[in-house]
Every structure is written in structure tokens, then in C-alpha cells.
């Protein structure tokens, strides 16, 4: 039975990154892509979108890119790639094996793939006393708060409409895997508003994927104190967004956090919490 559960999780991870269709050409609707004249795209869409015709570009992908999380998939339920999914599975299994108390959370979920994996792991291990928290604005990223977080000055993530996945769509994604139930909790809103009062007592895995300095710092300030000793913090954007890396460094320096930062792939890192502060 345990072997069947492991096989299910391996298959689920491949489905979440859409690996089974990677040999097929993947086309992404332009929707005003800045690489193309926006006015032309808008004009085309006004004329033909009602006829279900759209201008597209071929997504530059490969099996290796998808495994490493180096492309932006159009159909997949996660863009973090297999290595970061493997890391997430390791962290979840390790805290359960070692009886580290607490729930699991991801901040910045996109289509929900990573949190779907966390819920699936609880299911195959018959764990019923932990929850998976799905925290997102479900409206994209916030405009940079340059006064509070000067590092975010000029950040353009709020212009990426592809990141604005609705709460309804994420719930539907859980539902299609048969994993939407009372052990899945949703926190909708900007992190600065939801996290200070979030009804979370303890965490065993804290996964941060908020891209920006401010979003990353909001997560660390409000939730790292709730992370149990022996639990894991995972930083998705360490190698991708300088502001994210800076927030982690500033937080660790302020609180004298010395645990070794371990690399997952080109972008992600994690560490195991060894001490309270």
C-alpha cells in the first residue's frame, strides 16, 4: 500500500508540471505580450476572440526546462518544476517522520500545484490532524510599497496578469484531483493584511513564493515565529528575484539565524529551523 502511495505521488508530480504533454508544441496566447506590439494584439483580439481565434507564440520549453522549473508553462498547475516539487515532498515527509508539529502553508500559490501536492501527501499517509493553508491574493501581486520596502521600487510583478489566478479556479484545481476538503484552508488577500491575524497556531513547512521583497518579508515576519523547531522554510524565488533574496538575508541577519541555506535548483533554497529566536 505504501508503494502504491509513492507511485501515486510520483505520477501526480508529473501531472502537476504537465510533463506528460511536454513533447507536444505548447502555444501561449499573447494577450498584449510586451515582446509584440500591444496595439496589434488588442486589435486582433477585439476582432477574432469571439470566434475563438487568438494570436499565440510557441512556448520555448523542453523536458529539462520543465524538470528544472525554467519555463513558464501555459497548461500546468505549477511552474516550479520537478526538483522543487521533490524538495517539497522531502520536507513534508521529514516533518511527519520526525513528529514536527504544525500545518503546511504556501504563500503565493499561482494555480495551487504545490499545495495540491502537500494535500495529496497527507492523504496517502492518512494524516488527518494537519491542514494545508493556501495563501494568496488570488488577484496577482501588489503594487510595490516603495515607502515601506524601498527595495521593491520599480518592481513590475503587479503588471503580470498571468499571475492573477482566481480563488475559484484554484479551488477547482483541488477539486479535479479529488483533494478539496476541510483540511484545505484558504487565506485570501494581501499578506500584510491576512498574515498578522491568520488563525494558524503552528507550522511545520513554510513555503514562500511571493517574489517581491515586501511579500517575502511579510511572510517571514508573521509566520517564521510559528514554524516549529525541526520544520522547514522554503524560498522559491531566491535565485530569480534579487528583492526576495535580500528580504531573506535581512530577516536572517536581524534575528541572527545561522542555519545553513541549502540549494534546491537554480532558483529555490531551503533550511531546517534548528532554534527558536
Residue frames relative to the residue before (quaternion, step in Angstrom):
aa qw qx qy qz dx dy dz
X 1.0000 0.0000 0.0000 0.0000 0.00 0.00 0.00
X 0.6384 0.5237 -0.3143 0.4685 3.58 1.02 -0.86
X 0.6438 0.5235 -0.3147 0.4610 3.58 1.02 -0.82
X 0.6305 0.5274 -0.3253 0.4674 3.57 1.06 -0.77
X 0.6361 0.5305 -0.3214 0.4590 3.57 1.04 -0.81
X 0.6535 0.5121 -0.3088 0.4640 3.58 0.97 -0.84
X 0.6485 0.5093 -0.3142 0.4705 3.56 1.01 -0.81
X 0.6243 0.5346 -0.3341 0.4613 3.57 1.04 -0.77
X 0.6690 0.4991 -0.3057 0.4582 3.60 0.90 -0.89
X 0.6369 0.5181 -0.3331 0.4637 3.60 0.98 -0.77
X 0.6580 0.4908 -0.3059 0.4823 3.58 0.98 -0.83
X 0.6361 0.5407 -0.3285 0.4417 3.58 0.95 -0.87
X 0.6494 0.5226 -0.3289 0.4439 3.60 0.90 -0.87
X 0.6604 0.4986 -0.3103 0.4679 3.58 0.97 -0.79
X 0.6397 0.5080 -0.3244 0.4770 3.56 1.05 -0.74
X 0.6458 0.5453 -0.3236 0.4253 3.59 0.95 -0.85
X 0.7343 0.3614 -0.2353 0.5242 3.61 1.06 -0.64
X 0.4363 -0.7219 0.4319 0.3191 3.58 1.34 0.12
X 0.2043 0.8295 -0.4954 0.1571 3.55 1.14 0.69
X 0.6306 0.5752 -0.3324 0.4013 3.58 1.09 -0.70
X 0.7402 0.3636 -0.2345 0.5147 3.60 1.22 -0.27
X 0.3571 0.7922 -0.4522 0.2011 3.56 1.26 0.14
X 0.6383 0.5293 -0.3362 0.4465 3.62 1.15 -0.48
X 0.6048 0.5261 -0.3607 0.4767 3.59 1.26 -0.16
X 0.5230 -0.6216 0.4665 0.3498 3.57 -1.07 0.65
X 0.1901 -0.7936 0.5739 0.0689 3.56 -0.91 0.99
X 0.1291 -0.8139 0.5657 0.0294 3.55 -0.63 1.15
X 0.1987 -0.7803 0.5883 0.0744 3.54 -0.98 0.97
X 0.4286 -0.6812 0.5214 0.2834 3.63 -0.76 0.97
X 0.5080 -0.6958 0.4217 0.2828 3.58 -0.89 0.93
X 0.0034 0.8535 -0.5209 -0.0118 3.59 0.88 -0.91
X 0.7442 -0.4031 0.2336 0.4787 3.56 0.87 0.88
X 0.1664 0.8058 -0.5434 0.1663 3.56 1.16 0.58
X 0.4871 -0.7092 0.4193 0.2898 3.62 -0.70 1.02
X 0.5768 0.5808 -0.3941 0.4178 3.60 1.19 -0.31
X 0.7203 0.3466 -0.2055 0.5647 3.57 1.26 -0.37
X 0.6020 -0.5507 0.4144 0.4033 3.59 -1.13 0.50
X 0.4345 -0.7392 0.4550 0.2401 3.56 -0.47 1.25
X 0.6473 0.5446 -0.3287 0.4199 3.58 0.90 -0.88
X 0.6422 0.5201 -0.3224 0.4616 3.58 1.01 -0.81
X 0.6569 0.5098 -0.3126 0.4592 3.56 0.92 -0.88
X 0.6615 0.5048 -0.3111 0.4590 3.58 0.90 -0.89
X 0.6462 0.5186 -0.3218 0.4582 3.56 0.97 -0.85
X 0.6485 0.5160 -0.3104 0.4658 3.57 0.93 -0.91
X 0.6793 0.5053 -0.2964 0.4420 3.57 0.89 -0.96
X 0.6282 0.5358 -0.3403 0.4499 3.58 1.01 -0.75
X 0.7097 0.4702 -0.2584 0.4566 3.56 1.00 -0.83
X 0.8437 0.2684 -0.0780 0.4582 3.54 0.81 -1.00
X 0.4949 0.6793 -0.4497 0.3021 3.64 1.12 -0.33
X 0.6259 0.5462 -0.3337 0.4456 3.59 1.08 -0.70
X 0.6853 0.4383 -0.2722 0.5140 3.56 1.25 -0.42
X 0.4670 -0.7064 0.4076 0.3418 3.55 1.38 0.28
X 0.4968 0.5782 -0.4638 0.4515 3.54 0.97 1.00
X 0.0369 0.8105 -0.5818 0.0561 3.59 -0.87 0.89
X 0.4925 -0.6058 0.5293 0.3320 3.55 -1.25 0.49
X 0.0431 -0.8141 0.5788 -0.0183 3.57 -0.87 0.95
X 0.2127 -0.7188 0.6339 0.1905 3.50 -1.39 0.19
X 0.5007 -0.6414 0.4891 0.3143 3.56 -1.14 0.63
X 0.3887 -0.7261 0.5216 0.2230 3.57 -0.74 1.08
X 0.3442 -0.7460 0.5387 0.1866 3.57 -0.76 1.08
X 0.2630 0.7819 -0.5170 0.2283 3.57 -0.01 1.27
X 0.0539 -0.7580 0.6490 0.0375 3.53 -1.38 0.15
X 0.6793 -0.4671 0.3524 0.4430 3.55 -1.26 0.20
X 0.6633 0.5125 -0.3118 0.4474 3.58 0.93 -0.89
X 0.6555 0.5060 -0.3186 0.4612 3.60 0.92 -0.86
X 0.6655 0.5007 -0.3126 0.4569 3.57 0.92 -0.85
X 0.6489 0.5118 -0.3228 0.4613 3.59 0.99 -0.75
X 0.7309 0.4227 -0.2222 0.4876 3.58 1.05 -0.82
X 0.4356 -0.6954 0.4678 0.3283 3.59 1.21 -0.20
X 0.4081 0.7452 -0.4336 0.3002 3.56 1.11 0.70
X 0.7107 0.3617 -0.2724 0.5384 3.59 1.24 0.01
X 0.4106 -0.6721 0.5496 0.2785 3.55 -1.30 0.12
X 0.2214 -0.8265 0.5008 0.1307 3.60 0.03 1.25
X 0.4269 -0.7140 0.4978 0.2454 3.53 -1.05 0.75
X 0.7835 0.3417 -0.1653 0.4920 3.60 0.99 -0.80
X 0.5839 0.6307 -0.3775 0.3446 3.62 1.06 -0.62
X 0.4807 -0.6702 0.4910 0.2805 3.56 -1.26 0.42
X 0.7604 0.1414 -0.1617 0.6130 3.58 1.30 0.13
X 0.2785 -0.7566 0.5661 0.1718 3.56 -1.19 0.54
X 0.5077 0.7039 -0.4032 0.2902 3.61 1.22 0.04
X 0.4847 -0.7002 0.4238 0.3086 3.61 1.20 -0.12
X 0.6821 -0.5380 0.3273 0.3716 3.54 -1.29 0.40
X 0.6387 0.5468 -0.3550 0.4086 3.62 0.90 -0.80
X 0.6913 0.4545 -0.2859 0.4836 3.58 0.96 -0.79
X 0.5972 0.5187 -0.3668 0.4897 3.60 1.15 -0.46
X 0.6252 0.5287 -0.3320 0.4683 3.59 1.01 -0.79
X 0.6493 0.5156 -0.3138 0.4626 3.57 0.98 -0.86
X 0.6467 0.5161 -0.3208 0.4610 3.57 0.95 -0.85
X 0.6387 0.5149 -0.3249 0.4706 3.58 0.96 -0.82
X 0.6330 0.5342 -0.3304 0.4525 3.58 0.95 -0.86
X 0.6815 0.4977 -0.2971 0.4467 3.58 0.82 -0.99
X 0.6577 0.5063 -0.3116 0.4626 3.58 0.93 -0.88
X 0.6866 0.4801 -0.2937 0.4601 3.58 0.83 -0.94
X 0.6525 0.5339 -0.3213 0.4313 3.57 0.99 -0.80
X 0.6857 0.4699 -0.3071 0.4635 3.62 0.86 -0.87
X 0.6319 0.5108 -0.3414 0.4725 3.58 1.08 -0.61
X 0.6360 0.5347 -0.3185 0.4563 3.57 0.98 -0.88
X 0.7770 0.3481 -0.1674 0.4971 3.57 0.96 -0.88
X 0.4608 -0.7304 0.4154 0.2857 3.56 1.28 0.38
X 0.2514 0.7495 -0.5595 0.2489 3.56 0.95 0.90
X 0.4048 -0.7580 0.4628 0.2179 3.55 -0.63 1.13
X 0.6319 0.5888 -0.4009 0.3055 3.52 -1.22 0.55
X 0.5356 -0.6091 0.4955 0.3108 3.48 -1.40 0.31
X 0.4270 -0.6536 0.5512 0.2942 3.54 -1.38 -0.12
X 0.0023 0.8053 -0.5928 0.0126 3.57 -1.07 0.70
X 0.0870 -0.7358 0.6633 0.1051 3.51 -1.28 0.53
X 0.2145 -0.7541 0.6113 0.1075 3.54 -1.01 0.94
X 0.7724 0.1567 -0.1760 0.5898 3.55 -0.40 1.28
X 0.0601 0.8833 -0.4570 0.0859 3.56 0.29 1.27
X 0.2744 -0.7586 0.5281 0.2652 3.62 1.24 -0.35
X 0.8225 -0.1706 0.1322 0.5263 3.63 -0.54 -1.10
X 0.6302 -0.6048 0.3049 0.3796 3.56 1.29 0.18
X 0.3652 0.7960 -0.4475 0.1809 3.61 1.24 -0.09
X 0.6870 0.4815 -0.3001 0.4539 3.59 0.85 -0.92
X 0.6777 0.4715 -0.3014 0.4771 3.58 0.97 -0.78
X 0.5778 0.5565 -0.3720 0.4669 3.58 1.14 -0.54
X 0.6396 0.5114 -0.3240 0.4738 3.59 1.00 -0.80
X 0.6464 0.5197 -0.3328 0.4488 3.60 0.90 -0.83
X 0.6662 0.4873 -0.3089 0.4725 3.58 0.94 -0.85
X 0.6336 0.5313 -0.3337 0.4528 3.59 1.01 -0.75
X 0.6377 0.5251 -0.3307 0.4562 3.58 1.00 -0.76
X 0.6295 0.5144 -0.3364 0.4754 3.57 0.99 -0.76
X 0.6561 0.5308 -0.3131 0.4356 3.56 0.98 -0.86
X 0.7138 0.4501 -0.2825 0.4561 3.60 0.78 -0.96
X 0.7046 0.4209 -0.2666 0.5054 3.60 1.19 -0.44
X 0.4241 -0.7425 0.4325 0.2860 3.58 1.32 0.20
X 0.3438 0.7195 -0.5149 0.3148 3.56 0.99 0.91
X 0.0591 -0.8419 0.5362 -0.0137 3.58 -0.52 1.16
X 0.6799 0.5031 -0.2905 0.4475 3.61 1.23 -0.14
X 0.6434 0.4407 -0.3484 0.5201 3.59 1.18 0.54
X 0.2546 -0.7608 0.5788 0.1459 3.54 -1.20 0.60
X 0.3056 -0.6918 0.6181 0.2142 3.52 -1.35 0.38
X 0.1975 -0.7898 0.5756 0.0768 3.56 -0.69 1.17
X 0.1642 -0.7823 0.5998 0.0354 3.54 -0.83 1.11
X 0.0143 0.8477 -0.5249 0.0754 3.57 -0.05 1.33
X 0.2723 0.7352 -0.5710 0.2436 3.54 -0.70 1.13
X 0.5214 -0.5845 0.4950 0.3761 3.54 -1.26 0.27
X 0.2076 -0.7891 0.5221 0.2485 3.54 1.20 -0.75
X 0.6541 0.4426 -0.3099 0.5294 3.54 1.28 0.60
X 0.6605 -0.4617 0.3137 0.5022 3.58 1.25 0.25
X 0.6444 -0.5167 0.3923 0.4047 3.57 -1.27 -0.31
X 0.5465 -0.6338 0.4330 0.3349 3.59 -1.15 0.56
X 0.5696 -0.5219 0.4885 0.4056 3.51 -1.32 0.25
X 0.5655 -0.6227 0.4022 0.3615 3.60 -0.96 0.73
X 0.2906 -0.7176 0.6099 0.1693 3.54 -1.03 0.91
X 0.1647 -0.8565 0.4830 0.0778 3.55 0.34 1.30
X 0.6133 0.5558 -0.3587 0.4317 3.60 1.11 -0.55
X 0.7272 0.4064 -0.2345 0.5011 3.57 0.91 -0.94
X 0.8007 0.1259 -0.0340 0.5847 3.57 0.99 -0.89
X 0.2023 -0.8276 0.5127 0.1064 3.62 0.21 1.25
X 0.5618 0.6161 -0.3913 0.3896 3.60 1.12 -0.57
X 0.6818 0.5012 -0.2831 0.4514 3.60 1.11 -0.65
X 0.3565 0.7521 -0.4952 0.2492 3.62 1.21 0.04
X 0.8268 0.1966 -0.1705 0.4986 3.57 -0.84 1.02
X 0.4155 0.7117 -0.4810 0.2991 3.61 1.23 -0.01
X 0.2463 -0.8152 0.5173 0.0848 3.57 -0.89 1.01
X 0.3522 0.7708 -0.4846 0.2168 3.60 1.19 0.12
X 0.6204 0.5656 -0.3561 0.4104 3.61 1.07 -0.62
X 0.6380 0.5283 -0.3297 0.4529 3.60 1.24 -0.29
X 0.5758 0.5967 -0.3782 0.4115 3.60 1.24 -0.20
X 0.2303 -0.8139 0.5200 0.1186 3.56 -0.03 1.29
X 0.5668 0.6128 -0.3825 0.3961 3.60 1.17 -0.47
X 0.6517 0.5199 -0.3154 0.4534 3.60 1.21 -0.40
X 0.6016 0.5714 -0.3512 0.4339 3.60 1.26 -0.23
X 0.0942 0.7911 -0.5892 0.1350 3.56 0.16 1.34
X 0.4399 -0.7426 0.4434 0.2415 3.56 -0.64 1.12
X 0.6285 -0.5223 0.4239 0.3905 3.54 -1.29 0.43
X 0.6330 0.5411 -0.3308 0.4438 3.57 0.98 -0.82
X 0.6679 0.4967 -0.3141 0.4567 3.60 0.92 -0.85
X 0.6497 0.5070 -0.3241 0.4647 3.59 0.96 -0.81
X 0.6330 0.5127 -0.3311 0.4763 3.58 0.98 -0.78
X 0.6425 0.5199 -0.3207 0.4625 3.57 0.99 -0.80
X 0.6263 0.5317 -0.3381 0.4591 3.58 1.07 -0.70
X 0.6230 0.5044 -0.3360 0.4945 3.60 1.02 -0.73
X 0.6639 0.5395 -0.3024 0.4203 3.55 0.91 -0.94
X 0.6745 0.5124 -0.3171 0.4266 3.59 0.92 -0.84
X 0.6736 0.4264 -0.2946 0.5269 3.59 1.25 -0.31
X 0.4820 -0.6790 0.4287 0.3506 3.60 1.26 0.00
X 0.5690 0.6367 -0.3400 0.3940 3.58 1.19 0.54
X 0.5045 0.6225 -0.4442 0.4007 3.59 1.20 0.33
X 0.2863 0.7437 -0.5559 0.2366 3.57 -0.44 1.24
X 0.7710 -0.3880 0.2509 0.4382 3.57 -1.32 -0.15
X 0.6198 0.5345 -0.3605 0.4473 3.62 1.20 -0.18
X 0.6292 0.4657 -0.3387 0.5220 3.59 1.28 0.10
X 0.0640 -0.8078 0.5857 -0.0193 3.56 -0.62 1.20
X 0.2203 -0.7926 0.5599 0.0988 3.57 -0.91 0.94
X 0.1112 -0.7526 0.6470 0.0521 3.55 -1.06 0.91
X 0.0620 -0.8296 0.5548 -0.0069 3.57 -0.26 1.27
X 0.6184 0.5310 -0.4166 0.4025 3.56 -0.86 1.02
X 0.6579 -0.4713 0.3854 0.4432 3.54 -1.32 0.07
X 0.5950 -0.6119 0.3839 0.3525 3.57 -0.96 0.84
X 0.6320 0.5535 -0.3384 0.4239 3.59 0.99 -0.80
X 0.7042 0.4450 -0.2532 0.4919 3.58 1.20 -0.54
X 0.7561 0.4235 -0.2202 0.4478 3.60 0.90 -0.89
X 0.6934 0.5409 -0.3025 0.3676 3.58 0.87 -0.89
X 0.6278 0.5544 -0.3777 0.3948 3.67 0.87 -0.71
X 0.7906 0.2761 -0.1482 0.5260 3.61 1.05 -0.65
X 0.3330 0.7622 -0.4988 0.2438 3.60 1.24 0.23
X 0.4181 -0.7383 0.4753 0.2328 3.62 -0.84 0.95
X 0.3370 0.7283 -0.5086 0.3120 3.55 0.82 1.07
X 0.2751 -0.7885 0.5292 0.1499 3.58 -0.65 1.08
X 0.7997 -0.0711 0.0882 0.5897 3.57 0.78 -1.05
X 0.1804 -0.7645 0.6100 0.1042 3.53 -1.23 0.60
X 0.2489 -0.7482 0.5947 0.1567 3.54 -1.19 0.64
X 0.7728 0.1007 -0.0675 0.6229 3.59 1.19 -0.57
X 0.0618 -0.7823 0.6195 -0.0222 3.53 -0.82 1.14
X 0.0254 -0.8141 0.5793 -0.0319 3.58 -0.42 1.25
X 0.1435 -0.8119 0.5653 0.0263 3.55 -0.64 1.20
X 0.1116 0.7808 -0.6033 0.1179 3.55 -0.74 1.14
X 0.3023 0.7923 -0.4688 0.2470 3.54 0.91 1.02
X 0.4533 -0.7421 0.3948 0.2966 3.57 1.35 0.13
X 0.8067 0.3419 -0.1634 0.4534 3.59 0.51 -1.19
X 0.6562 -0.4808 0.4011 0.4212 3.57 -1.32 0.29
X 0.7036 0.4928 -0.2784 0.4296 3.57 0.74 -1.09
X 0.6712 0.4971 -0.3007 0.4605 3.57 0.87 -0.91
X 0.6529 0.5083 -0.3059 0.4710 3.57 1.01 -0.84
X 0.6732 0.4905 -0.2970 0.4668 3.58 0.92 -0.91
X 0.6137 0.5439 -0.3527 0.4507 3.61 0.99 -0.76
X 0.6622 0.5110 -0.3017 0.4575 3.57 0.99 -0.84
X 0.6899 0.4845 -0.2843 0.4566 3.56 0.87 -0.94
X 0.6652 0.5183 -0.3093 0.4396 3.59 0.86 -0.95
X 0.7702 0.4011 -0.1989 0.4542 3.56 0.83 -0.98
X 0.8069 0.3252 -0.1424 0.4721 3.59 1.01 -0.72
X 0.5554 0.6135 -0.4205 0.3720 3.64 1.03 -0.48
X 0.6320 0.5208 -0.3596 0.4472 3.66 0.95 -0.63
X 0.6768 0.4801 -0.2916 0.4759 3.61 1.17 -0.50
X 0.5324 0.6208 -0.4097 0.4042 3.60 1.26 -0.14
X 0.4228 -0.7220 0.4926 0.2393 3.56 -0.70 1.10
X 0.5491 -0.5522 0.4991 0.3801 3.54 -1.22 0.49
X 0.7268 0.3355 -0.2927 0.5230 3.56 -0.77 1.07
X 0.5935 0.5635 -0.3568 0.4504 3.56 1.31 -0.20
X 0.4172 -0.7203 0.5124 0.2110 3.54 -1.32 0.26
X 0.1560 -0.7219 0.6624 0.1254 3.51 -1.24 0.64
X 0.1280 -0.7900 0.5992 0.0235 3.55 -0.86 1.05
X 0.1465 -0.7827 0.6026 0.0535 3.57 -0.86 1.03
X 0.3002 -0.8045 0.4880 0.1569 3.56 -0.33 1.25
X 0.8018 0.3693 -0.1505 0.4450 3.59 0.87 -0.98
X 0.2375 0.8167 -0.5001 0.1629 3.60 1.23 0.31
X 0.7894 0.3209 -0.1612 0.4979 3.58 0.81 -0.97
X 0.6691 0.5286 -0.2858 0.4373 3.57 1.28 -0.21
X 0.7979 0.1785 -0.0654 0.5720 3.58 1.01 -0.79
X 0.4085 -0.7393 0.4764 0.2439 3.63 -0.44 1.15
X 0.6315 0.5498 -0.3407 0.4276 3.59 1.01 -0.73
X 0.6237 0.5346 -0.3292 0.4657 3.56 1.07 -0.73
X 0.6608 0.5067 -0.3001 0.4653 3.57 0.88 -0.96
X 0.6456 0.5257 -0.3124 0.4574 3.57 0.99 -0.86
X 0.6374 0.5271 -0.3329 0.4529 3.60 0.96 -0.80
X 0.6506 0.5092 -0.3119 0.4692 3.58 0.95 -0.89
X 0.6666 0.5028 -0.3048 0.4582 3.58 0.88 -0.90
X 0.6600 0.5077 -0.3104 0.4586 3.58 0.92 -0.88
X 0.6645 0.5014 -0.3062 0.4618 3.58 0.93 -0.88
X 0.6698 0.4965 -0.3020 0.4622 3.57 0.88 -0.91
X 0.6554 0.5076 -0.3141 0.4628 3.60 0.95 -0.82
X 0.6535 0.5277 -0.3163 0.4409 3.59 0.93 -0.88
X 0.7858 0.3083 -0.1517 0.5142 3.57 0.96 -0.85
X 0.4438 -0.7344 0.4252 0.2881 3.57 1.28 0.36
X 0.2503 0.7678 -0.5369 0.2441 3.55 0.94 0.96
X 0.1152 -0.8515 0.5116 -0.0004 3.57 -0.49 1.22
X 0.4014 0.7288 -0.4839 0.2712 3.60 1.21 -0.07
X 0.5577 -0.6373 0.4263 0.3179 3.55 -1.04 0.86
X 0.3108 -0.7154 0.5981 0.1838 3.54 -1.00 0.93
X 0.1355 -0.8149 0.5627 0.0328 3.56 -0.67 1.14
X 0.4329 -0.7171 0.4949 0.2312 3.53 -0.94 0.99
X 0.2746 -0.7402 0.5907 0.1669 3.56 -1.09 0.79
X 0.7414 -0.1762 0.1597 0.6275 3.55 0.85 -1.05
X 0.8083 -0.2611 0.1777 0.4969 3.60 -1.16 -0.46
X 0.7988 0.3299 -0.1509 0.4799 3.60 1.07 -0.66
X 0.7782 0.3958 -0.1845 0.4513 3.57 0.90 -0.92
X 0.0539 -0.7617 0.6444 0.0404 3.55 -1.25 0.61
X 0.0532 -0.7880 0.6108 0.0554 3.56 -1.29 0.20
X 0.0376 -0.7735 0.6256 0.0945 3.53 -1.32 0.19
X 0.4331 -0.6692 0.5457 0.2586 3.55 -1.29 0.45
X 0.4010 -0.7249 0.5101 0.2313 3.55 -0.78 1.01
X 0.1451 -0.8289 0.5389 0.0392 3.56 -0.54 1.18
X 0.7992 0.1738 -0.0580 0.5725 3.59 1.16 -0.56
X 0.4189 -0.6370 0.5760 0.2949 3.52 -1.27 0.48
X 0.1762 -0.7729 0.5896 0.1549 3.56 -1.20 0.24
